[in-house]
Amino acid sequence: MEFKKGDWVKIYNVVLTKDERAPQVPDDTKNVPLEMWVKGFALIDGKKGDKIEVKTITGRKAEGEVVEIEPTFTHSFGNNIPELLKIGMDLKEILFGGADNEK
């Protein structure tokens, strides 16, 4: 898949191999590389798998292998937790006195 200069892409880079990790980090950490994923605007034309430089929204430049073209945001705030909904309603009652004080 190809992209053009200025397209939104996600790059990947190994910042430190497991052999380059600091000796004082926990064992489970030092047994894996330090990896980086960055989204930004491609500074050149290319195709998925190419190593390129991107410019992020904040203006920072980063280099890595293009792993995704036009990436989307897939985060969420997780599943609903009924107990938190109840706590929110109880807190409003305590702080604002409930329906009697609504305008």
N, C-alpha and C positions, 0 to 999 in steps of 0.2 A: 504494500500500500504506500502510495507516495503522498508527500506534503509539499507545500510551497513556503517560501520565506514569509514569516508573519503568522503562519498557522499555529494554533494552540496544540502543544504536544506534551507528553510526559516522558522524561528521560530517567535512566537508571545508571548508577555508578557505584562501584565498590570504593569506599573512602579509605578503609584499612582492611587488609587481609587479616585472617585470624592470627597469622604469625607476627603481624605488626601491632596487634593490640597491646595495651599496657599490661604489665605483669600483675598489677594489683587488682584488676577487675575480676569479678566472680567467674568461676570456672565455666558456668553455662554461657556467660557473655564472651569470654575469650576464645571459646570454641567455634564461634561463628564470625564472619566478616561484619564490619560496620558498613551498612548499605545506605544509599541515599536515593530517594525518588523526588523529582522536582517537576512541577508543571511550569511551562513558560512558552514564549513565542519563539519559534524557530528563526534563527538568524541566517539560514541558508535553505535552499531547496534540498530535498532528499527523500529517502524511503525508510520505512520501519526497519530497525536494525542498524542504521547508520549512527556513527558517533558524531554528535554535533554540539554546538553551543546554543543555549537558549537565554532569553532575557525574561526574568520573572516580572510579575505585576509590580513588585517593589523596585524594579530596576537592577536587581542583582543578576550577574551572569553565572551560569553553571554549565558544565560539560558532562555529557553522558550519552548512552545508547538510547535511541528512540524506541520506547516500548509500547507507546499508545499514541494515536493521532486523534485529536478532538476528545480528550478524556473528560469524563463527567464527574461530578461530585457524588459520592455514594454514601456519605456519612449520614447518621441519624442520631437521635437521642435515645435509641433503644426502645424496648417494649414498654407499654404502659404498666405502671406500678400502682394498683388501686389504693394502697396504703398512703402513698404520697398525695393522691387526690384528696383523700379524707383529711390528711394533715393540713393541706392548703385551706380547705373550707373551715376547719376548726380554728385555724390561726386567724382567718378573717373575722370569725365570730368573736374571738377573744380581743382582737385589736380594735375592731370597729363597731362592736355591739350588735351585729346581726341586722335583720331586716328592719328593726325599729329605727335605725339610724340612716337608712338609705334614703336618698332624695329622689 
